[in-house]
Amino acid sequence: VIAAFRAAGFLLIDESELNANPHDQPTEADVVWRLPPTLRNATEGTPYYEAMLTIGESDRMTLKFLKPE
């Protein structure tokens, strides 16, 4: 992501681990959308439901860029 923004002319000003989640450790076999946006469609008490509760939110990055004029 950073390389793509730099290639487009943006400068990376700051980054933060504020939204990081060390419990979200996907493997190469996982797909991008492996964590559901809600647990609405998961059955409570199943291994899948419990795993998603343990992980919680997905690991996210917070980046601040500046586009020079």
PQR file with spaces between the fields and no chain letter, atoms N, CA, C, O and H, PARSE charges and radii, in Angstrom:
ATOM       1  N    VAL     1       0.833   -1.182    0.000 -0.4000 1.5000
ATOM       2  CA   VAL     1       0.000    0.000    0.000 -0.0000 2.0000
ATOM       3  C    VAL     1       0.882    1.250    0.000  0.5500 1.7000
ATOM       4  O    VAL     1       0.664    2.182   -0.774 -0.5500 1.4000
ATOM       5  N    ILE     2       1.872    1.248    0.877 -0.4000 1.5000
ATOM       6  CA   ILE     2       2.748    2.423    0.968 -0.0000 2.0000
ATOM       7  C    ILE     2       3.473    2.654   -0.356  0.5500 1.7000
ATOM       8  O    ILE     2       3.553    3.786   -0.831 -0.5500 1.4000
ATOM       9  H    ILE     2       2.049    0.491    1.505  0.4000 1.0000
ATOM      10  N    ALA     3       3.996    1.596   -0.946 -0.4000 1.5000
ATOM      11  CA   ALA     3       4.711    1.726   -2.220 -0.0000 2.0000
ATOM      12  C    ALA     3       3.798    2.271   -3.319  0.5500 1.7000
ATOM      13  O    ALA     3       4.225    3.097   -4.126 -0.5500 1.4000
ATOM      14  H    ALA     3       3.932    0.676   -0.561  0.4000 1.0000
ATOM      15  N    ALA     4       2.571    1.824   -3.355 -0.4000 1.5000
ATOM      16  CA   ALA     4       1.622    2.294   -4.372 -0.0000 2.0000
ATOM      17  C    ALA     4       1.330    3.779   -4.202  0.5500 1.7000
ATOM      18  O    ALA     4       1.259    4.515   -5.186 -0.5500 1.4000
ATOM      19  H    ALA     4       2.223    1.153   -2.700  0.4000 1.0000
ATOM      20  N    PHE     5       1.160    4.220   -2.964 -0.4000 1.5000
ATOM      21  CA   PHE     5       0.892    5.638   -2.731 -0.0000 2.0000
ATOM      22  C    PHE     5       2.118    6.490   -3.041  0.5500 1.7000
ATOM      23  O    PHE     5       1.996    7.578   -3.604 -0.5500 1.4000
ATOM      24  H    PHE     5       1.217    3.622   -2.165  0.4000 1.0000
ATOM      25  N    ARG     6       3.296    5.998   -2.676 -0.4000 1.5000
ATOM      26  CA   ARG     6       4.523    6.740   -2.997 -0.0000 2.0000
ATOM      27  C    ARG     6       4.706    6.841   -4.512  0.5500 1.7000
ATOM      28  O    ARG     6       5.112    7.883   -5.025 -0.5500 1.4000
ATOM      29  H    ARG     6       3.395    5.114   -2.219  0.4000 1.0000
ATOM      30  N    ALA     7       4.406    5.762   -5.220 -0.4000 1.5000
ATOM      31  CA   ALA     7       4.519    5.776   -6.681 -0.0000 2.0000
ATOM      32  C    ALA     7       3.558    6.785   -7.304  0.5500 1.7000
ATOM      33  O    ALA     7       3.819    7.303   -8.389 -0.5500 1.4000
ATOM      34  H    ALA     7       4.076    4.915   -4.804  0.4000 1.0000
ATOM      35  N    ALA     8       2.451    7.065   -6.622 -0.4000 1.5000
ATOM      36  CA   ALA     8       1.475    8.035   -7.112 -0.0000 2.0000
ATOM      37  C    ALA     8       1.832    9.460   -6.679  0.5500 1.7000
ATOM      38  O    ALA     8       1.093   10.402   -6.967 -0.5500 1.4000
ATOM      39  H    ALA     8       2.239    6.644   -5.740  0.4000 1.0000
ATOM      40  N    GLY     9       2.961    9.616   -5.989 -0.4000 1.5000
ATOM      41  CA   GLY     9       3.415   10.948   -5.623 -0.0000 2.0000
ATOM      42  C    GLY     9       3.098   11.390   -4.206  0.5500 1.7000
ATOM      43  O    GLY     9       3.377   12.532   -3.840 -0.5500 1.4000
ATOM      44  H    GLY     9       3.561    8.851   -5.754  0.4000 1.0000
ATOM      45  N    PHE    10       2.526   10.514   -3.408 -0.4000 1.5000
ATOM      46  CA   PHE    10       2.198   10.871   -2.026 -0.0000 2.0000
ATOM      47  C    PHE    10       3.405   10.660   -1.118  0.5500 1.7000
ATOM      48  O    PHE    10       4.265    9.824   -1.396 -0.5500 1.4000
ATOM      49  H    PHE    10       2.300    9.587   -3.705  0.4000 1.0000
ATOM      50  N    LEU    11       3.460   11.421   -0.038 -0.4000 1.5000
ATOM      51  CA   LEU    11       4.488   11.255    0.985 -0.0000 2.0000
ATOM      52  C    LEU    11       3.850   10.641    2.224  0.5500 1.7000
ATOM      53  O    LEU    11       2.800   11.096    2.678 -0.5500 1.4000
ATOM      54  H    LEU    11       2.762   12.100    0.188  0.4000 1.0000
ATOM      55  N    LEU    12       4.479    9.618    2.764 -0.4000 1.5000
ATOM      56  CA   LEU    12       3.999    9.024    4.013 -0.0000 2.0000
ATOM      57  C    LEU    12       4.391    9.959    5.148  0.5500 1.7000
ATOM      58  O    LEU    12       5.576   10.194    5.387 -0.5500 1.4000
ATOM      59  H    LEU    12       5.332    9.249    2.394  0.4000 1.0000
ATOM      60  N    ILE    13       3.399   10.489    5.844 -0.4000 1.5000
ATOM      61  CA   ILE    13       3.630   11.445    6.924 -0.0000 2.0000
ATOM      62  C    ILE    13       3.695   10.750    8.278  0.5500 1.7000
ATOM      63  O    ILE    13       4.531   11.086    9.116 -0.5500 1.4000
ATOM      64  H    ILE    13       2.437   10.299    5.650  0.4000 1.0000
ATOM      65  N    ASP    14       2.815    9.784    8.486 -0.4000 1.5000
ATOM      66  CA   ASP    14       2.765    9.105    9.785 -0.0000 2.0000
ATOM      67  C    ASP    14       2.058    7.767    9.636  0.5500 1.7000
ATOM      68  O    ASP    14       1.310    7.549    8.683 -0.5500 1.4000
ATOM      69  H    ASP    14       2.136    9.510    7.805  0.4000 1.0000
ATOM      70  N    GLU    15       2.300    6.886   10.579 -0.4000 1.5000
ATOM      71  CA   GLU    15       1.582    5.611   10.654 -0.0000 2.0000
ATOM      72  C    GLU    15       1.376    5.265   12.112  0.5500 1.7000
ATOM      73  O    GLU    15       2.140    5.691   12.978 -0.5500 1.4000
ATOM      74  H    GLU    15       2.907    7.064   11.353  0.4000 1.0000
ATOM      75  N    SER    16       0.331    4.483   12.381 -0.4000 1.5000
ATOM      76  CA   SER    16      -0.012    4.153   13.755 -0.0000 2.0000
ATOM      77  C    SER    16      -0.453    2.699   13.851  0.5500 1.7000
ATOM      78  O    SER    16      -1.008    2.143   12.903 -0.5500 1.4000
ATOM      79  H    SER    16      -0.289    4.136   11.677  0.4000 1.0000
ATOM      80  N    GLU    17      -0.205    2.099   14.987 -0.4000 1.5000
ATOM      81  CA   GLU    17      -0.663    0.743   15.275 -0.0000 2.0000
ATOM      82  C    GLU    17      -1.953    0.767   16.094  0.5500 1.7000
ATOM      83  O    GLU    17      -2.336   -0.241   16.686 -0.5500 1.4000
ATOM      84  H    GLU    17       0.246    2.551   15.757  0.4000 1.0000
ATOM      85  N    LEU    18      -2.617    1.916   16.124 -0.4000 1.5000
ATOM      86  CA   LEU    18      -3.847    2.089   16.892 -0.0000 2.0000
ATOM      87  C    LEU    18      -4.885    1.014   16.583  0.5500 1.7000
ATOM      88  O    LEU    18      -5.555    0.521   17.490 -0.5500 1.4000
ATOM      89  H    LEU    18      -2.306    2.735   15.643  0.4000 1.0000
ATOM      90  N    ASN    19      -5.022    0.651   15.320 -0.4000 1.5000
ATOM      91  CA   ASN    19      -6.027   -0.325   14.901 -0.0000 2.0000
ATOM      92  C    ASN    19      -5.463   -1.720   14.666  0.5500 1.7000
ATOM      93  O    ASN    19      -6.128   -2.566   14.068 -0.5500 1.4000
ATOM      94  H    ASN    19      -4.478    1.051   14.583  0.4000 1.0000
ATOM      95  N    ALA    20      -4.252   -1.965   15.128 -0.4000 1.5000
ATOM      96  CA   ALA    20      -3.639   -3.281   14.956 -0.0000 2.0000
ATOM      97  C    ALA    20      -4.312   -4.304   15.867  0.5500 1.7000
ATOM      98  O    ALA    20      -4.779   -3.965   16.954 -0.5500 1.4000
ATOM      99  H    ALA    20      -3.711   -1.278   15.614  0.4000 1.0000
ATOM     100  N    ASN    21      -4.357   -5.537   15.424 -0.4000 1.5000
ATOM     101  CA   ASN    21      -4.909   -6.624   16.226 -0.0000 2.0000
ATOM     102  C    ASN    21      -3.965   -7.825   16.128  0.5500 1.7000
ATOM     103  O    ASN    21      -3.989   -8.545   15.129 -0.5500 1.4000
ATOM     104  H    ASN    21      -3.977   -5.813   14.540  0.4000 1.0000
ATOM     105  N    PRO    22      -3.137   -8.049   17.149 -0.5600 1.5000
ATOM     106  CA   PRO    22      -2.191   -9.168   17.095  0.2800 2.0000
ATOM     107  C    PRO    22      -2.869  -10.539   17.074  0.5500 1.7000
ATOM     108  O    PRO    22      -2.218  -11.538   16.769 -0.5500 1.4000
ATOM     109  N    HIS    23      -4.162  -10.605   17.391 -0.4000 1.5000
ATOM     110  CA   HIS    23      -4.883  -11.885   17.349 -0.0000 2.0000
ATOM     111  C    HIS    23      -5.240  -12.292   15.924  0.5500 1.7000
ATOM     112  O    HIS    23      -5.540  -13.458   15.668 -0.5500 1.4000
ATOM     113  H    HIS    23      -4.691   -9.794   17.639  0.4000 1.0000
ATOM     114  N    ASP    24      -5.211  -11.344   15.001 -0.4000 1.5000
ATOM     115  CA   ASP    24      -5.547  -11.633   13.607 -0.0000 2.0000
ATOM     116  C    ASP    24      -4.270  -11.991   12.862  0.5500 1.7000
ATOM     117  O    ASP    24      -3.567  -11.112   12.365 -0.5500 1.4000
ATOM     118  H    ASP    24      -4.967  -10.397   15.209  0.4000 1.0000
ATOM     119  N    GLN    25      -3.975  -13.271   12.787 -0.4000 1.5000
ATOM     120  CA   GLN    25      -2.782  -13.776   12.117 -0.0000 2.0000
ATOM     121  C    GLN    25      -3.192  -14.728   10.996  0.5500 1.7000
ATOM     122  O    GLN    25      -3.156  -15.945   11.182 -0.5500 1.4000
ATOM     123  H    GLN    25      -4.546  -13.986   13.191  0.4000 1.0000
ATOM     124  N    PRO    26      -3.581  -14.198    9.836 -0.5600 1.5000
ATOM     125  CA   PRO    26      -3.998  -15.083    8.742  0.2800 2.0000
ATOM     126  C    PRO    26      -2.831  -15.894    8.196  0.5500 1.7000
ATOM     127  O    PRO    26      -1.673  -15.481    8.275 -0.5500 1.4000
ATOM     128  N    THR    27      -3.156  -17.038    7.650 -0.4000 1.5000
ATOM     129  CA   THR    27      -2.155  -17.872    6.993 -0.0000 2.0000
ATOM     130  C    THR    27      -2.259  -17.651    5.488  0.5500 1.7000
ATOM     131  O    THR    27      -3.152  -16.941    5.024 -0.5500 1.4000
ATOM     132  H    THR    27      -4.096  -17.373    7.587  0.4000 1.0000
ATOM     133  N    GLU    28      -1.357  -18.251    4.729 -0.4000 1.5000
ATOM     134  CA   GLU    28      -1.410  -18.110    3.276 -0.0000 2.0000
ATOM     135  C    GLU    28      -2.665  -18.736    2.689  0.5500 1.7000
ATOM     136  O    GLU    28      -3.067  -18.384    1.580 -0.5500 1.4000
ATOM     137  H    GLU    28      -0.632  -18.827    5.105  0.4000 1.0000
ATOM     138  N    ALA    29      -3.288  -19.652    3.410 -0.4000 1.5000
ATOM     139  CA   ALA    29      -4.493  -20.314    2.923 -0.0000 2.0000
ATOM     140  C    ALA    29      -5.747  -19.462    3.141  0.5500 1.7000
ATOM     141  O    ALA    29      -6.796  -19.748    2.565 -0.5500 1.4000
ATOM     142  H    ALA    29      -2.961  -19.937    4.311  0.4000 1.0000
ATOM     143  N    ASP    30      -5.645  -18.427    3.962 -0.4000 1.5000
ATOM     144  CA   ASP    30      -6.813  -17.591    4.247 -0.0000 2.0000
ATOM     145  C    ASP    30      -7.063  -16.611    3.105  0.5500 1.7000
ATOM     146  O    ASP    30      -6.145  -16.189    2.402 -0.5500 1.4000
ATOM     147  H    ASP    30      -4.792  -18.195    4.430  0.4000 1.0000
ATOM     148  N    VAL    31      -8.329  -16.267    2.946 -0.4000 1.5000
ATOM     149  CA   VAL    31      -8.714  -15.285    1.935 -0.0000 2.0000
ATOM     150  C    VAL    31      -8.826  -13.915    2.596  0.5500 1.7000
ATOM     151  O    VAL    31      -8.846  -13.805    3.822 -0.5500 1.4000
ATOM     152  H    VAL    31      -9.076  -16.610    3.517  0.4000 1.0000
ATOM     153  N    VAL    32      -8.896  -12.886    1.781 -0.4000 1.5000
ATOM     154  CA   VAL    32      -8.941  -11.517    2.290 -0.0000 2.0000
ATOM     155  C    VAL    32     -10.115  -11.324    3.246  0.5500 1.7000
ATOM     156  O    VAL    32      -9.962  -10.686    4.288 -0.5500 1.4000
ATOM     157  H    VAL    32      -8.879  -12.975    0.785  0.4000 1.0000
ATOM     158  N    TRP    33     -11.270  -11.860    2.911 -0.4000 1.5000
ATOM     159  CA   TRP    33     -12.477  -11.611    3.704 -0.0000 2.0000
ATOM     160  C    TRP    33     -12.782  -12.761    4.647  0.5500 1.7000
ATOM     161  O    TRP    33     -13.946  -13.145    4.766 -0.5500 1.4000
ATOM     162  H    TRP    33     -11.394  -12.378    2.065  0.4000 1.0000
ATOM     163  N    ARG    34     -11.797  -13.326    5.319 -0.4000 1.5000
ATOM     164  CA   ARG    34     -12.048  -14.478    6.187 -0.0000 2.0000
ATOM     165  C    ARG    34     -12.777  -14.097    7.466  0.5500 1.7000
ATOM     166  O    ARG    34     -13.469  -14.933    8.047 -0.5500 1.4000
ATOM     167  H    ARG    34     -10.852  -13.015    5.223  0.4000 1.0000
ATOM     168  N    LEU    35     -12.640  -12.855    7.918 -0.4000 1.5000
ATOM     169  CA   LEU    35     -13.362  -12.415    9.107 -0.0000 2.0000
ATOM     170  C    LEU    35     -14.662  -11.745    8.672  0.5500 1.7000
ATOM     171  O    LEU    35     -14.635  -10.835    7.843 -0.5500 1.4000
ATOM     172  H    LEU    35     -12.078  -12.176    7.445  0.4000 1.0000
ATOM     173  N    PRO    36     -15.783  -12.174    9.208 -0.5600 1.5000
ATOM     174  CA   PRO    36     -17.056  -11.591    8.801  0.2800 2.0000
ATOM     175  C    PRO    36     -17.237  -10.195    9.398  0.5500 1.7000
ATOM     176  O    PRO    36     -16.681   -9.896   10.455 -0.5500 1.4000
ATOM     177  N    PRO    37     -18.014   -9.338    8.725 -0.5600 1.5000
ATOM     178  CA   PRO    37     -18.273   -8.015    9.290  0.2800 2.0000
ATOM     179  C    PRO    37     -19.129   -8.086   10.563  0.5500 1.7000
ATOM     180  O    PRO    37     -19.050   -7.206   11.420 -0.5500 1.4000
ATOM     181  N    THR    38     -19.934   -9.126   10.676 -0.4000 1.5000
ATOM     182  CA   THR    38     -20.722   -9.367   11.885 -0.0000 2.0000
ATOM     183  C    THR    38     -20.774  -10.867   12.120  0.5500 1.7000
ATOM     184  O    THR    38     -20.424  -11.653   11.240 -0.5500 1.4000
ATOM     185  H    THR    38     -19.998   -9.841    9.979  0.4000 1.0000
ATOM     186  N    LEU    39     -21.208  -11.255   13.295 -0.4000 1.5000
ATOM     187  CA   LEU    39     -21.393  -12.680   13.590 -0.0000 2.0000
ATOM     188  C    LEU    39     -22.847  -13.102   13.403  0.5500 1.7000
ATOM     189  O    LEU    39     -23.250  -14.169   13.866 -0.5500 1.4000
ATOM     190  H    LEU    39     -21.493  -10.616   14.009  0.4000 1.0000
ATOM     191  N    ARG    40     -23.622  -12.279   12.736 -0.4000 1.5000
ATOM     192  CA   ARG    40     -25.042  -12.519   12.550 -0.0000 2.0000
ATOM     193  C    ARG    40     -25.328  -13.887   11.915  0.5500 1.7000
ATOM     194  O    ARG    40     -26.296  -14.553   12.282 -0.5500 1.4000
ATOM     195  H    ARG    40     -23.294  -11.412   12.360  0.4000 1.0000
ATOM     196  N    ASN    41     -24.484  -14.303   10.963 -0.4000 1.5000
ATOM     197  CA   ASN    41     -24.734  -15.563   10.253 -0.0000 2.0000
ATOM     198  C    ASN    41     -23.993  -16.748   10.850  0.5500 1.7000
ATOM     199  O    ASN    41     -24.079  -17.855   10.319 -0.5500 1.4000
ATOM     200  H    ASN    41     -23.697  -13.762   10.665  0.4000 1.0000
ATOM     201  N    ALA    42     -23.266  -16.540   11.944 -0.4000 1.5000
ATOM     202  CA   ALA    42     -22.535  -17.633   12.591 -0.0000 2.0000
ATOM     203  C    ALA    42     -23.391  -18.216   13.712  0.5500 1.7000
ATOM     204  O    ALA    42     -24.119  -17.495   14.394 -0.5500 1.4000
ATOM     205  H    ALA    42     -23.196  -15.641   12.375  0.4000 1.0000
ATOM     206  N    THR    43     -23.293  -19.498   13.885 -0.4000 1.5000
ATOM     207  CA   THR    43     -24.063  -20.173   14.926 -0.0000 2.0000
ATOM     208  C    THR    43     -23.281  -20.162   16.230  0.5500 1.7000
ATOM     209  O    THR    43     -22.169  -20.683   16.313 -0.5500 1.4000
ATOM     210  H    THR    43     -22.701  -20.084   13.331  0.4000 1.0000
ATOM     211  N    GLU    44     -23.883  -19.560   17.241 -0.4000 1.5000
ATOM     212  CA   GLU    44     -23.234  -19.464   18.547 -0.0000 2.0000
ATOM     213  C    GLU    44     -22.897  -20.850   19.077  0.5500 1.7000
ATOM     214  O    GLU    44     -23.703  -21.776   18.986 -0.5500 1.4000
ATOM     215  H    GLU    44     -24.786  -19.137   17.174  0.4000 1.0000
ATOM     216  N    GLY    45     -21.688  -20.982   19.636 -0.4000 1.5000
ATOM     217  CA   GLY    45     -21.262  -22.252   20.205 -0.0000 2.0000
ATOM     218  C    GLY    45     -20.487  -23.137   19.250  0.5500 1.7000
ATOM     219  O    GLY    45     -19.911  -24.137   19.678 -0.5500 1.4000
ATOM     220  H    GLY    45     -21.033  -20.230   19.710  0.4000 1.0000
ATOM     221  N    THR    46     -20.453  -22.799   17.959 -0.4000 1.5000
ATOM     222  CA   THR    46     -19.694  -23.599   16.996 -0.0000 2.0000
ATOM     223  C    THR    46     -18.218  -23.195   17.049  0.5500 1.7000
ATOM     224  O    THR    46     -17.900  -22.093   17.497 -0.5500 1.4000
ATOM     225  H    THR    46     -20.921  -21.987   17.611  0.4000 1.0000
ATOM     226  N    PRO    47     -17.321  -24.063   16.603 -0.5600 1.5000
ATOM     227  CA   PRO    47     -15.887  -23.711   16.591  0.2800 2.0000
ATOM     228  C    PRO    47     -15.604  -22.430   15.789  0.5500 1.7000
ATOM     229  O    PRO    47     -14.770  -21.618   16.189 -0.5500 1.4000
ATOM     230  N    TYR    48     -16.303  -22.255   14.657 -0.4000 1.5000
ATOM     231  CA   TYR    48     -16.120  -21.053   13.835 -0.0000 2.0000
ATOM     232  C    TYR    48     -16.484  -19.798   14.622  0.5500 1.7000
ATOM     233  O    TYR    48     -15.739  -18.818   14.624 -0.5500 1.4000
ATOM     234  H    TYR    48     -16.981  -22.915   14.332  0.4000 1.0000
ATOM     235  N    TYR    49     -17.613  -19.837   15.277 -0.4000 1.5000
ATOM     236  CA   TYR    49     -18.088  -18.692   16.066 -0.0000 2.0000
ATOM     237  C    TYR    49     -17.086  -18.365   17.167  0.5500 1.7000
ATOM     238  O    TYR    49     -16.737  -17.201   17.366 -0.5500 1.4000
ATOM     239  H    TYR    49     -18.218  -20.633   15.275  0.4000 1.0000
ATOM     240  N    GLU    50     -16.630  -19.372   17.871 -0.4000 1.5000
ATOM     241  CA   GLU    50     -15.686  -19.160   18.965 -0.0000 2.0000
ATOM     242  C    GLU    50     -14.354  -18.611   18.446  0.5500 1.7000
ATOM     243  O    GLU    50     -13.746  -17.751   19.084 -0.5500 1.4000
ATOM     244  H    GLU    50     -16.913  -20.317   17.709  0.4000 1.0000
ATOM     245  N    ALA    51     -13.899  -19.109   17.289 -0.4000 1.5000
ATOM     246  CA   ALA    51     -12.650  -18.618   16.707 -0.0000 2.0000
ATOM     247  C    ALA    51     -12.772  -17.146   16.330  0.5500 1.7000
ATOM     248  O    ALA    51     -11.845  -16.367   16.552 -0.5500 1.4000
ATOM     249  H    ALA    51     -14.393  -19.807   16.771  0.4000 1.0000
ATOM     250  N    MET    52     -13.903  -16.769   15.765 -0.4000 1.5000
ATOM     251  CA   MET    52     -14.101  -15.378   15.377 -0.0000 2.0000
ATOM     252  C    MET    52     -14.183  -14.466   16.600  0.5500 1.7000
ATOM     253  O    MET    52     -13.704  -13.332   16.559 -0.5500 1.4000
ATOM     254  H    MET    52     -14.655  -17.402   15.585  0.4000 1.0000
ATOM     255  N    LEU    53     -14.780  -14.946   17.678 -0.4000 1.5000
ATOM     256  CA   LEU    53     -14.820  -14.163   18.912 -0.0000 2.0000
ATOM     257  C    LEU    53     -13.419  -13.966   19.487  0.5500 1.7000
ATOM     258  O    LEU    53     -13.100  -12.902   20.017 -0.5500 1.4000
ATOM     259  H    LEU    53     -15.169  -15.866   17.711  0.4000 1.0000
ATOM     260  N    THR    54     -12.596  -14.993   19.377 -0.4000 1.5000
ATOM     261  CA   THR    54     -11.232  -14.915   19.892 -0.0000 2.0000
ATOM     262  C    THR    54     -10.408  -13.904   19.100  0.5500 1.7000
ATOM     263  O    THR    54      -9.643  -13.135   19.682 -0.5500 1.4000
ATOM     264  H    THR    54     -12.855  -15.858   18.946  0.4000 1.0000
ATOM     265  N    ILE    55     -10.560  -13.902   17.781 -0.4000 1.5000
ATOM     266  CA   ILE    55      -9.807  -12.985   16.929 -0.0000 2.0000
ATOM     267  C    ILE    55     -10.343  -11.563   17.072  0.5500 1.7000
ATOM     268  O    ILE    55      -9.567  -10.617   17.209 -0.5500 1.4000
ATOM     269  H    ILE    55     -11.181  -14.527   17.308  0.4000 1.0000
ATOM     270  N    GLY    56     -11.646  -11.414   17.039 -0.4000 1.5000
ATOM     271  CA   GLY    56     -12.242  -10.078   17.112 -0.0000 2.0000
ATOM     272  C    GLY    56     -12.154   -9.375   15.776  0.5500 1.7000
ATOM     273  O    GLY    56     -12.381   -9.991   14.734 -0.5500 1.4000
ATOM     274  H    GLY    56     -12.276  -12.183   16.928  0.4000 1.0000
ATOM     275  N    GLU    57     -11.829   -8.096   15.790 -0.4000 1.5000
ATOM     276  CA   GLU    57     -11.724   -7.293   14.574 -0.0000 2.0000
ATOM     277  C    GLU    57     -10.484   -7.687   13.766  0.5500 1.7000
ATOM     278  O    GLU    57      -9.527   -8.239   14.309 -0.5500 1.4000
ATOM     279  H    GLU    57     -11.645   -7.596   16.636  0.4000 1.0000
ATOM     280  N    SER    58     -10.516   -7.399   12.483 -0.4000 1.5000
ATOM     281  CA   SER    58      -9.356   -7.690   11.648 -0.0000 2.0000
ATOM     282  C    SER    58      -8.218   -6.706   11.938  0.5500 1.7000
ATOM     283  O    SER    58      -8.442   -5.598   12.424 -0.5500 1.4000
ATOM     284  H    SER    58     -11.294   -6.950   12.042  0.4000 1.0000
ATOM     285  N    ASP    59      -7.007   -7.137   11.630 -0.4000 1.5000
ATOM     286  CA   ASP    59      -5.837   -6.286   11.792 -0.0000 2.0000
ATOM     287  C    ASP    59      -5.913   -5.187   10.743  0.5500 1.7000
ATOM     288  O    ASP    59      -6.103   -5.463    9.559 -0.5500 1.4000
ATOM     289  H    ASP    59      -6.825   -8.037   11.236  0.4000 1.0000
ATOM     290  N    ARG    60      -5.764   -3.953   11.175 -0.4000 1.5000
ATOM     291  CA   ARG    60      -5.879   -2.823   10.251 -0.0000 2.0000
ATOM     292  C    ARG    60      -4.689   -1.897   10.377  0.5500 1.7000
ATOM     293  O    ARG    60      -4.033   -1.830   11.417 -0.5500 1.4000
ATOM     294  H    ARG    60      -5.608   -3.728   12.137  0.4000 1.0000
ATOM     295  N    MET    61      -4.425   -1.186    9.299 -0.4000 1.5000
ATOM     296  CA   MET    61      -3.341   -0.219    9.328 -0.0000 2.0000
ATOM     297  C    MET    61      -3.928    1.192    9.287  0.5500 1.7000
ATOM     298  O    MET    61      -4.997    1.421    8.721 -0.5500 1.4000
ATOM     299  H    MET    61      -4.957   -1.240    8.454  0.4000 1.0000
ATOM     300  N    THR    62      -3.214    2.118    9.893 -0.4000 1.5000
ATOM     301  CA   THR    62      -3.604    3.512    9.864 -0.0000 2.0000
ATOM     302  C    THR    62      -2.419    4.294    9.321  0.5500 1.7000
ATOM     303  O    THR    62      -1.360    4.357    9.945 -0.5500 1.4000
ATOM     304  H    THR    62      -2.346    1.932   10.353  0.4000 1.0000
ATOM     305  N    LEU    63      -2.613    4.887    8.149 -0.4000 1.5000
ATOM     306  CA   LEU    63      -1.543    5.606    7.464 -0.0000 2.0000
ATOM     307  C    LEU    63      -2.008    7.009    7.122  0.5500 1.7000
ATOM     308  O    LEU    63      -3.178    7.225    6.806 -0.5500 1.4000
ATOM     309  H    LEU    63      -3.473    4.836    7.642  0.4000 1.0000
ATOM     310  N    LYS    64      -1.091    7.959    7.185 -0.4000 1.5000
ATOM     311  CA   LYS    64      -1.407    9.339    6.828 -0.0000 2.0000
ATOM     312  C    LYS    64      -0.449    9.764    5.723  0.5500 1.7000
ATOM     313  O    LYS    64       0.770    9.738    5.894 -0.5500 1.4000
ATOM     314  H    LYS    64      -0.140    7.784    7.441  0.4000 1.0000
ATOM     315  N    PHE    65      -1.023   10.157    4.581 -0.4000 1.5000
ATOM     316  CA   PHE    65      -0.243   10.590    3.435 -0.0000 2.0000
ATOM     317  C    PHE    65      -0.513   12.053    3.114  0.5500 1.7000
ATOM     318  O    PHE    65      -1.545   12.608    3.491 -0.5500 1.4000
ATOM     319  H    PHE    65      -2.013   10.178    4.442  0.4000 1.0000
ATOM     320  N    LEU    66       0.438   12.667    2.409 -0.4000 1.5000
ATOM     321  CA   LEU    66       0.309   14.037    1.953 -0.0000 2.0000
ATOM     322  C    LEU    66       0.630   14.062    0.458  0.5500 1.7000
ATOM     323  O    LEU    66       1.624   13.482    0.021 -0.5500 1.4000
ATOM     324  H    LEU    66       1.276   12.216    2.103  0.4000 1.0000
ATOM     325  N    LYS    67      -0.206   14.728   -0.308 -0.4000 1.5000
ATOM     326  CA   LYS    67       0.060   14.893   -1.746 -0.0000 2.0000
ATOM     327  C    LYS    67       0.654   16.275   -1.945  0.5500 1.7000
ATOM     328  O    LYS    67      -0.061   17.273   -1.864 -0.5500 1.4000
ATOM     329  H    LYS    67      -1.013   15.199    0.047  0.4000 1.0000
ATOM     330  N    PRO    68       1.977   16.347   -2.209 -0.5600 1.5000
ATOM     331  CA   PRO    68       2.605   17.653   -2.419  0.2800 2.0000
ATOM     332  C    PRO    68       2.010   18.364   -3.636  0.5500 1.7000
ATOM     333  O    PRO    68       1.593   17.725   -4.601 -0.5500 1.4000
ATOM     334  N    GLU    69       1.980   19.680   -3.573 -0.4000 1.5000
ATOM     335  CA   GLU    69       1.445   20.449   -4.708 -0.0000 2.0000
ATOM     336  C    GLU    69       2.531   20.796   -5.683  0.5500 1.7000
ATOM     337  O    GLU    69       2.266   21.440   -6.698 -0.5500 1.4000
ATOM     338  H    GLU    69       2.319   20.200   -2.789  0.4000 1.0000
